[in-house]
């Protein structure tokens, strides 16, 4: 997989799994966690899992903050179940 297609697929995954929860804080936290995990996996494929986790976490938290529960709703976060 080329680096560009890997980045595009990671962005698609981040947008699809942006965040869980109803409050902005919950969505940012869970989006950051999902993004960090996806970024670490993607980064490991290109040799830099730490950088991938940082970038993925930042993007995931940003997307989680910018979306509302009406746009993407995956239910209650794990820590509130």
N, CA, C and O atoms as CSV, one atom per row, in Angstrom:
chain,resi,resn,atom,element,x,y,z
A,1,UNK,N,N,0.850,-1.165,0.000
A,1,UNK,CA,C,0.000,0.000,0.000
A,1,UNK,C,C,0.902,1.237,0.000
A,1,UNK,O,O,1.847,1.320,0.785
A,2,UNK,N,N,0.614,2.176,-0.864
A,2,UNK,CA,C,1.428,3.382,-0.913
A,2,UNK,C,C,1.089,4.296,0.252
A,2,UNK,O,O,-0.015,4.215,0.791
A,3,UNK,N,N,2.008,5.162,0.655
A,3,UNK,CA,C,1.739,6.060,1.785
A,3,UNK,C,C,0.504,6.935,1.574
A,3,UNK,O,O,-0.236,7.182,2.527
A,4,UNK,N,N,0.267,7.403,0.362
A,4,UNK,CA,C,-0.895,8.255,0.098
A,4,UNK,C,C,-2.193,7.475,0.274
A,4,UNK,O,O,-3.126,7.970,0.907
A,5,UNK,N,N,-2.268,6.275,-0.272
A,5,UNK,CA,C,-3.497,5.493,-0.126
A,5,UNK,C,C,-3.699,5.068,1.318
A,5,UNK,O,O,-4.837,4.932,1.767
A,6,UNK,N,N,-2.612,4.857,2.054
A,6,UNK,CA,C,-2.724,4.528,3.470
A,6,UNK,C,C,-3.293,5.714,4.242
A,6,UNK,O,O,-4.160,5.537,5.098
A,7,UNK,N,N,-2.819,6.904,3.948
A,7,UNK,CA,C,-3.328,8.096,4.621
A,7,UNK,C,C,-4.792,8.327,4.304
A,7,UNK,O,O,-5.574,8.664,5.193
A,8,UNK,N,N,-5.170,8.151,3.052
A,8,UNK,CA,C,-6.564,8.336,2.660
A,8,UNK,C,C,-7.450,7.319,3.364
A,8,UNK,O,O,-8.522,7.671,3.857
A,9,UNK,N,N,-7.020,6.066,3.420
A,9,UNK,CA,C,-7.833,5.051,4.094
A,9,UNK,C,C,-7.932,5.328,5.590
A,9,UNK,O,O,-8.970,5.060,6.195
A,10,UNK,N,N,-6.878,5.855,6.194
A,10,UNK,CA,C,-6.937,6.189,7.613
A,10,UNK,C,C,-7.916,7.328,7.870
A,10,UNK,O,O,-8.646,7.299,8.861
A,11,UNK,N,N,-7.945,8.323,6.999
A,11,UNK,CA,C,-8.886,9.429,7.155
A,11,UNK,C,C,-10.314,8.919,7.027
A,11,UNK,O,O,-11.190,9.335,7.785
A,12,UNK,N,N,-10.557,8.029,6.083
A,12,UNK,CA,C,-11.898,7.465,5.917
A,12,UNK,C,C,-12.320,6.704,7.173
A,12,UNK,O,O,-13.453,6.840,7.634
A,13,UNK,N,N,-11.410,5.906,7.723
A,13,UNK,CA,C,-11.718,5.167,8.949
A,13,UNK,C,C,-11.991,6.128,10.102
A,13,UNK,O,O,-12.927,5.920,10.873
A,14,UNK,N,N,-11.190,7.166,10.223
A,14,UNK,CA,C,-11.399,8.134,11.296
A,14,UNK,C,C,-12.745,8.819,11.173
A,14,UNK,O,O,-13.431,9.021,12.175
A,15,UNK,N,N,-13.128,9.176,9.968
A,15,UNK,CA,C,-14.419,9.826,9.789
A,15,UNK,C,C,-15.570,8.859,10.032
A,15,UNK,O,O,-16.608,9.248,10.568
A,16,UNK,N,N,-15.391,7.614,9.644
A,16,UNK,CA,C,-16.460,6.626,9.843
A,16,UNK,C,C,-16.644,6.285,11.318
A,16,UNK,O,O,-17.767,6.061,11.769
A,17,UNK,N,N,-15.560,6.245,12.058
A,17,UNK,CA,C,-15.619,5.888,13.472
A,17,UNK,C,C,-15.248,7.082,14.342
A,17,UNK,O,O,-14.495,6.937,15.305
A,18,UNK,N,N,-15.763,8.244,14.016
A,18,UNK,CA,C,-15.316,9.486,14.649
A,18,UNK,C,C,-15.393,9.431,16.167
A,18,UNK,O,O,-14.397,9.714,16.832
A,19,UNK,N,N,-16.522,9.084,16.730
A,19,UNK,CA,C,-16.603,9.107,18.179
A,19,UNK,C,C,-17.904,8.494,18.665
A,19,UNK,O,O,-18.872,8.356,17.916
A,20,UNK,N,N,-17.900,8.133,19.930
A,20,UNK,CA,C,-19.090,7.653,20.619
A,20,UNK,C,C,-19.447,8.682,21.674
A,20,UNK,O,O,-18.593,9.461,22.097
A,21,UNK,N,N,-20.672,8.691,22.093
A,21,UNK,CA,C,-21.075,9.574,23.176
A,21,UNK,C,C,-21.922,10.724,22.683
A,21,UNK,O,O,-22.067,10.956,21.483
A,22,UNK,N,N,-22.473,11.432,23.646
A,22,UNK,CA,C,-23.380,12.521,23.307
A,22,UNK,C,C,-22.787,13.882,23.621
A,22,UNK,O,O,-23.158,14.863,22.977
A,23,UNK,N,N,-21.889,13.980,24.574
A,23,UNK,CA,C,-21.292,15.281,24.879
A,23,UNK,C,C,-20.042,15.485,24.045
A,23,UNK,O,O,-19.441,14.526,23.561
A,24,UNK,N,N,-19.660,16.729,23.881
A,24,UNK,CA,C,-18.468,17.043,23.099
A,24,UNK,C,C,-17.223,16.413,23.711
A,24,UNK,O,O,-16.362,15.916,22.986
A,25,UNK,N,N,-17.120,16.428,25.035
A,25,UNK,CA,C,-15.964,15.833,25.697
A,25,UNK,C,C,-15.859,14.342,25.464
A,25,UNK,O,O,-14.775,13.827,25.190
A,26,UNK,N,N,-16.985,13.643,25.572
A,26,UNK,CA,C,-16.983,12.190,25.325
A,26,UNK,C,C,-16.602,11.878,23.891
A,26,UNK,O,O,-15.847,10.941,23.631
A,27,UNK,N,N,-17.120,12.658,22.965
A,27,UNK,CA,C,-16.834,12.420,21.551
A,27,UNK,C,C,-15.369,12.704,21.241
A,27,UNK,O,O,-14.748,11.976,20.466
A,28,UNK,N,N,-14.814,13.749,21.834
A,28,UNK,CA,C,-13.394,14.055,21.616
A,28,UNK,C,C,-12.502,12.967,22.206
A,28,UNK,O,O,-11.525,12.555,21.581
A,29,UNK,N,N,-12.836,12.503,23.405
A,29,UNK,CA,C,-12.035,11.476,24.068
A,29,UNK,C,C,-12.069,10.157,23.307
A,29,UNK,O,O,-11.024,9.560,23.047
A,30,UNK,N,N,-13.253,9.708,22.954
A,30,UNK,CA,C,-13.340,8.429,22.252
A,30,UNK,C,C,-12.808,8.551,20.819
A,30,UNK,O,O,-12.204,7.612,20.302
A,31,UNK,N,N,-13.029,9.692,20.184
A,31,UNK,CA,C,-12.470,9.898,18.848
A,31,UNK,C,C,-10.952,9.890,18.866
A,31,UNK,O,O,-10.312,9.340,17.969
A,32,UNK,N,N,-10.377,10.507,19.903
A,32,UNK,CA,C,-8.928,10.499,20.044
A,32,UNK,C,C,-8.383,9.107,20.263
A,32,UNK,O,O,-7.342,8.753,19.711
A,33,UNK,N,N,-9.078,8.307,21.069
A,33,UNK,CA,C,-8.635,6.937,21.331
A,33,UNK,C,C,-8.722,6.075,20.070
A,33,UNK,O,O,-7.800,5.320,19.760
A,34,UNK,N,N,-9.823,6.195,19.356
A,34,UNK,CA,C,-9.981,5.434,18.117
A,34,UNK,C,C,-8.933,5.875,17.103
A,34,UNK,O,O,-8.315,5.045,16.436
A,35,UNK,N,N,-8.738,7.181,16.992
A,35,UNK,CA,C,-7.751,7.707,16.054
A,35,UNK,C,C,-6.331,7.295,16.393
A,35,UNK,O,O,-5.542,6.973,15.504
A,36,UNK,N,N,-6.003,7.305,17.681
A,36,UNK,CA,C,-4.655,6.902,18.098
A,36,UNK,C,C,-4.401,5.435,17.772
A,36,UNK,O,O,-3.314,5.069,17.326
A,37,UNK,N,N,-5.402,4.606,17.996
A,37,UNK,CA,C,-5.252,3.183,17.665
A,37,UNK,C,C,-5.078,2.962,16.174
A,37,UNK,O,O,-4.199,2.215,15.743
A,38,UNK,N,N,-5.922,3.617,15.392
A,38,UNK,CA,C,-5.819,3.478,13.938
A,38,UNK,C,C,-4.508,4.076,13.433
A,38,UNK,O,O,-3.872,3.524,12.536
A,39,UNK,N,N,-4.112,5.200,14.010
A,39,UNK,CA,C,-2.860,5.830,13.604
A,39,UNK,C,C,-1.642,4.997,13.960
A,39,UNK,O,O,-0.681,4.941,13.193
A,40,UNK,N,N,-1.674,4.351,15.116
A,40,UNK,CA,C,-0.552,3.494,15.510
A,40,UNK,C,C,-0.415,2.304,14.570
A,40,UNK,O,O,0.695,1.913,14.209
A,41,UNK,N,N,-1.539,1.735,14.180
A,41,UNK,CA,C,-1.498,0.615,13.231
A,41,UNK,C,C,-0.978,1.088,11.882
A,41,UNK,O,O,-0.107,0.455,11.285
A,42,UNK,N,N,-1.518,2.203,11.406
A,42,UNK,CA,C,-1.063,2.744,10.128
A,42,UNK,C,C,0.396,3.158,10.188
A,42,UNK,O,O,1.154,2.912,9.250
A,43,UNK,N,N,0.795,3.786,11.288
A,43,UNK,CA,C,2.180,4.197,11.446
A,43,UNK,C,C,3.131,3.018,11.515
A,43,UNK,O,O,4.255,3.093,11.018
A,44,UNK,N,N,2.689,1.929,12.127
A,44,UNK,CA,C,3.526,0.726,12.199
A,44,UNK,C,C,3.792,0.153,10.811
A,44,UNK,O,O,4.852,-0.421,10.562
A,45,UNK,N,N,2.838,0.311,9.924
A,45,UNK,CA,C,3.011,-0.190,8.559
A,45,UNK,C,C,4.082,0.582,7.797
A,45,UNK,O,O,4.717,0.045,6.889
A,46,UNK,N,N,4.280,1.854,8.175
A,46,UNK,CA,C,5.292,2.657,7.477
A,46,UNK,C,C,6.516,2.917,8.350
A,46,UNK,O,O,7.416,3.654,7.948
A,47,UNK,N,N,6.559,2.318,9.546
A,47,UNK,CA,C,7.750,2.386,10.376
A,47,UNK,C,C,7.757,3.419,11.478
A,47,UNK,O,O,8.801,3.641,12.093
A,48,UNK,N,N,6.632,4.062,11.754
A,48,UNK,CA,C,6.607,5.076,12.808
A,48,UNK,C,C,5.272,5.041,13.562
A,48,UNK,O,O,4.436,5.923,13.367
A,49,UNK,N,N,5.060,4.028,14.424
A,49,UNK,CA,C,3.772,3.914,15.108
A,49,UNK,C,C,3.495,5.063,16.077
A,49,UNK,O,O,2.338,5.445,16.258
A,50,UNK,N,N,4.533,5.619,16.704
A,50,UNK,CA,C,4.323,6.731,17.635
A,50,UNK,C,C,3.793,7.971,16.935
A,50,UNK,O,O,2.854,8.613,17.404
A,51,UNK,N,N,4.403,8.294,15.814
A,51,UNK,CA,C,3.948,9.451,15.040
A,51,UNK,C,C,2.544,9.218,14.508
A,51,UNK,O,O,1.713,10.126,14.522
A,52,UNK,N,N,2.276,8.014,14.041
A,52,UNK,CA,C,0.938,7.682,13.559
A,52,UNK,C,C,-0.102,7.808,14.646
A,52,UNK,O,O,-1.206,8.297,14.402
A,53,UNK,N,N,0.244,7.368,15.860
A,53,UNK,CA,C,-0.696,7.471,16.977
A,53,UNK,C,C,-0.965,8.925,17.340
A,53,UNK,O,O,-2.105,9.293,17.623
A,54,UNK,N,N,0.075,9.753,17.334
A,54,UNK,CA,C,-0.111,11.177,17.643
A,54,UNK,C,C,-0.991,11.868,16.610
A,54,UNK,O,O,-1.911,12.606,16.961
A,55,UNK,N,N,-0.709,11.627,15.353
A,55,UNK,CA,C,-1.495,12.259,14.291
A,55,UNK,C,C,-2.925,11.724,14.291
A,55,UNK,O,O,-3.877,12.497,14.188
A,56,UNK,N,N,-3.078,10.411,14.406
A,56,UNK,CA,C,-4.408,9.810,14.432
A,56,UNK,C,C,-5.224,10.252,15.630
A,56,UNK,O,O,-6.421,10.511,15.511
A,57,UNK,N,N,-4.573,10.340,16.796
A,57,UNK,CA,C,-5.274,10.802,17.994
A,57,UNK,C,C,-5.747,12.236,17.864
A,57,UNK,O,O,-6.866,12.566,18.257
A,58,UNK,N,N,-4.896,13.090,17.311
A,58,UNK,CA,C,-5.275,14.495,17.121
A,58,UNK,C,C,-6.417,14.625,16.117
A,58,UNK,O,O,-7.366,15.374,16.346
A,59,UNK,N,N,-6.325,13.899,15.015
A,59,UNK,CA,C,-7.398,13.948,14.021
A,59,UNK,C,C,-8.707,13.376,14.575
A,59,UNK,O,O,-9.780,13.941,14.362
A,60,UNK,N,N,-8.607,12.260,15.281
A,60,UNK,CA,C,-9.808,11.648,15.853
A,60,UNK,C,C,-10.482,12.536,16.878
A,60,UNK,O,O,-11.708,12.648,16.897
A,61,UNK,N,N,-9.687,13.170,17.733
A,61,UNK,CA,C,-10.253,14.086,18.725
A,61,UNK,C,C,-10.884,15.285,18.038
A,61,UNK,O,O,-11.950,15.748,18.445
A,62,UNK,N,N,-10.229,15.787,16.999
A,62,UNK,CA,C,-10.782,16.922,16.261
A,62,UNK,C,C,-12.098,16.591,15.594
A,62,UNK,O,O,-13.050,17.368,15.660
A,63,UNK,N,N,-12.152,15.431,14.947
A,63,UNK,CA,C,-13.391,15.018,14.284
A,63,UNK,C,C,-14.478,14.753,15.317
A,63,UNK,O,O,-15.638,15.103,15.103
A,64,UNK,N,N,-14.108,14.135,16.437
A,64,UNK,CA,C,-15.083,13.894,17.500
A,64,UNK,C,C,-15.646,15.184,18.067
A,64,UNK,O,O,-16.817,15.243,18.440
A,65,UNK,N,N,-14.821,16.211,18.133
A,65,UNK,CA,C,-15.266,17.513,18.637
A,65,UNK,C,C,-16.156,18.223,17.631
A,65,UNK,O,O,-17.114,18.895,18.015
A,66,UNK,N,N,-15.851,18.083,16.358
A,66,UNK,CA,C,-16.579,18.831,15.327
A,66,UNK,C,C,-17.887,18.184,14.893
A,66,UNK,O,O,-18.709,18.841,14.255
A,67,UNK,N,N,-18.101,16.922,15.221
A,67,UNK,CA,C,-19.351,16.265,14.828
A,67,UNK,C,C,-20.311,16.241,16.010
A,67,UNK,O,O,-19.905,16.345,17.167
A,68,UNK,N,N,-21.573,16.104,15.694
A,68,UNK,CA,C,-22.577,16.013,16.756
A,68,UNK,C,C,-23.133,14.598,16.799
A,68,UNK,O,O,-22.929,13.816,15.870
A,69,UNK,N,N,-23.828,14.272,17.866
A,69,UNK,CA,C,-24.392,12.923,17.981
A,69,UNK,C,C,-25.492,12.694,16.955
A,69,UNK,O,O,-25.864,11.546,16.710
A,70,UNK,N,N,-26.016,13.738,16.357
A,70,UNK,CA,C,-27.016,13.575,15.300
A,70,UNK,C,C,-26.361,13.158,13.993
A,70,UNK,O,O,-27.006,12.527,13.156
A,71,UNK,N,N,-25.080,13.501,13.802
A,71,UNK,CA,C,-24.391,13.151,12.573
A,71,UNK,C,C,-23.853,11.719,12.626
A,71,UNK,O,O,-24.040,10.947,11.686
A,72,UNK,N,N,-23.191,11.372,13.719
A,72,UNK,CA,C,-22.617,10.036,13.901
A,72,UNK,C,C,-22.928,9.612,15.321
A,72,UNK,O,O,-22.494,10.267,16.269
A,73,UNK,N,N,-23.673,8.526,15.487
A,73,UNK,CA,C,-24.032,8.086,16.830
A,73,UNK,C,C,-23.759,6.596,16.967
A,73,UNK,O,O,-24.470,5.768,16.397
A,74,UNK,N,N,-22.718,6.263,17.732
A,74,UNK,CA,C,-22.383,4.860,17.973
A,74,UNK,C,C,-22.802,4.418,19.373
A,74,UNK,O,O,-22.377,3.363,19.845
A,75,UNK,N,N,-23.631,5.217,20.035
A,75,UNK,CA,C,-24.128,4.854,21.350
A,75,UNK,C,C,-23.284,5.416,22.473
A,75,UNK,O,O,-22.422,6.269,22.262
A,76,UNK,N,N,-23.549,4.920,23.677
A,76,UNK,CA,C,-22.820,5.387,24.852
A,76,UNK,C,C,-21.371,4.915,24.806
A,76,UNK,O,O,-21.090,3.819,24.322
A,77,UNK,N,N,-20.446,5.740,25.310
A,77,UNK,CA,C,-19.067,5.297,25.385
A,77,UNK,C,C,-18.907,4.141,26.382
A,77,UNK,O,O,-19.726,3.966,27.285
A,78,UNK,N,N,-17.862,3.377,26.205
A,78,UNK,CA,C,-17.626,2.197,27.033
A,78,UNK,C,C,-17.567,2.569,28.507
A,78,UNK,O,O,-18.088,1.830,29.342
A,79,UNK,N,N,-16.947,3.696,28.850
A,79,UNK,CA,C,-16.771,4.056,30.254
A,79,UNK,C,C,-18.067,4.524,30.904
A,79,UNK,O,O,-18.076,4.775,32.109
A,80,UNK,N,N,-19.170,4.651,30.150
A,80,UNK,CA,C,-20.461,5.017,30.742
A,80,UNK,C,C,-21.465,3.876,30.701
A,80,UNK,O,O,-22.625,4.081,31.060
A,81,UNK,N,N,-21.070,2.699,30.284
A,81,UNK,CA,C,-22.010,1.577,30.184
A,81,UNK,C,C,-22.086,0.843,31.486
A,81,UNK,O,O,-22.826,-0.135,31.602
